[in-house]
Amino acid sequence: MYTKRDYYLSGVIGAIAGVVILFPASEFGFRVNVFWGIISILLFSLLSVSGFFLCSFLGKRRQIFFDFGKFSVTGLLNTLIDIAVLNGLFLLSGVATGISYALFKAIAYIIATSNSYGWNKFWTFKSMTPLSFKEYGSFFVFSLVGAGINIGVASVIVNAIPHPSGMSPEAWGTIAALVAVLFSKFWNFGTYRSVVFARGK
């Protein structure tokens, strides 16, 4: 069962998402101001807490829903880090396509995944096993496969599908990154839960 602290953390991460999403939103032509910033923060906080509540309700029947709720919030934080680093590299380099995109996406994914290990071990799955090279190595290997899925899907979208007319390459690159997250998310959840941080192992 989730605690008040879990709900609070979910709301805070949702609020951070509401802020970070404003940066790529400007690439889509949305006018970003204080009013829309406040709306974005409130909306993402509400969605995050509501999703947590739904997982809590479903989790009364099966533990997997409790785990998925926390994994999703952790995943949201990792996605924010991924997108923020990716857009930062776009800004610094002025490049958002080709082999450079794949390199930037790899850097962003690695940084986000490094953050993911601690959150998933100690909060999502509450692994009681001590920190070990074996566990981290297992996490790294499965995350590496997830990275291949993530980077591959995003790169194919960016480089094989022309960006829509009127949309900047940076905006299209951000959309590709978000789509790729969906593919790698389910792989990561399944392997982390059943192998890396399996209860009772």
N, C-alpha and C positions, 0 to 999 in steps of 0.2 A: 504494500500500500504506500502511496505517495505521502510525504510529509508536507507541512506548510513551507518548509525550506525548499523542497522540490518545486512547488508551485511558484514560489518567489523567484527562484533561479530561472524557471521557464519564462516568466514574465519579463525578467531583466534581459535575457537573451533575445526574446521577441522584440523588446524595445531597441536593442542594439541593431537587430535586423532592420527595423524600421528606419534607422538612421543610415546604415550602410547602403541600403537599396536605393537611396536617393541619388547616389553618385552614378551608377549605371543608368538610372532612370533619366538623367539629364541627356544621356546619349540617344534616347528615344524621342527627344523633343519635348518631354514633359517639363513644364515650368516648375522649378523647385523654389519654394519660399517657406517662410516660417509656418504659415497655415497648413500647407500640405505636409510639412515635416512633422507637425504635431499629430495630424491625422494618421500619417504613416506609422508613427511610434505607437499610438493607441491601437490601431488596427492590428499590427503585428503582435503586440502584447496580448490582445484579446484572442487572436487566433492561436497563439502558442499555448496560452492557459486553457482555452477551450479544447484544444487537441489533447492536452494532458488530462483533462477531466474525462474525455471520451475514452482514452486508454485506461484510465483508472476504473471506469465502469465496466469495460470489457475485460479488464484484468482480474476481476472477481471470479471470472470463469476460467481464464487461462493466463498463466504467468507470462507467456510470450508477449501479451499486449502491454503489460507493465514495462517489460524490457524495451519493447518497440517505442513506447512513448519517450523514455529517456534517451534512447538511441536517436530518435528523430530530433530532439532538442539539441543533443550533442552534434548531430549531423548538420543542423541549421547553423550552429556556431562555426563548424568547420567549413561549411559552404561560404559563409560570410568572409572567413579568412581567405579562402581560395579566391573568391571574386575580388576582394579588396587587393590582394597581392597581384592578381592578374591585371586588373585595371591600372594599378600602380606601375607595372612593367610596361603596359601600353603607353602610359603617359610619359615615362622616362625615355622610352625608345622611339616612340612615334610609329611603331610597327605593330600590326595586329593580324597578319596573315602569314602563310607559308610555314617554313621550318621554324621560324622564330616563334610563331604562335605555339607550336608543339613544345618548344623549349620552355617558353613562359608558362604554359599550362602545367608542365612537369614540375617546375619550381614551385608554383602555387600549390599544387596538389601535395607535394612532399612536405611543405611547411604546414599545411592544414592537417595532414595525416599524423605528423609528429605531435600536434596538439591533441589529436584524437586518442592516442594510446592511454594517457592518464585518465581522461574523462571516462572512457569506456571501461577501463579496469576497475577504478575505484568508485565510480558513480553509477554507470549504466548497469553493469553486470555484477558489481560488488564482489569481485574476485578476491578470495581469501588467501590465495597462494602468494608467497613472497615474490618480490620482483626477481626475475631471473632472465638470463640471456636466452634460455630456451623459449620462454614465453614471448619475450620481445621479438626473438627471431621468427617465431611462428606468426606473430602479429605482422611483422614486416613482410614476410613472404606473401601472406594473403592480401595485405594492403597493396603490395606490388602488383599482384594480379588485378586488384581493383583499380589501381592506377593505370594499368594497361587498358582496361575497359574504359575508364573515364577519359583518358587522353586520346585513345583511339576514336571513340565516338565523337568527341568534341572536334578533333582534327578533321575527321571525315566530313562533318557538317560544314565546318568553316571552309575547307578547301575543295570539296566536291559539289557543294550546293551554293550557287551564287546568292549573295545577300540581297534581300528584297530592295527594289528601287526606292530610293529616299532614305534608306537605313545605312548608317555608317558601318564600316568594318568592325569598329570597336563594339557597337551594339550587337551586331550579329555574333561576334566572338563571345559576348557575355551570354547570349541566348544558348549558344552551343554548349557553353560550360554548364549551364543550368540543366539542359537536357541530359548531358553526360552524367550528372550527379544521380539522376533517377536510375540509370543502368547500374552504376557501381554501388549505389546505396543498398540494394537488396542482396547483392553478393557479399558485401562487407558485413551486414547484419547477420546473415546466415552463418558465415564462417566464424565470425567473432563469438557468436552465441554458442554454436555447436562444437567448436574446436578450440579456439584460443582461450576463451574465458569460461569454458564449460563447467557448470556447477558439479561439484563432487568428483572432479577428476583428480 
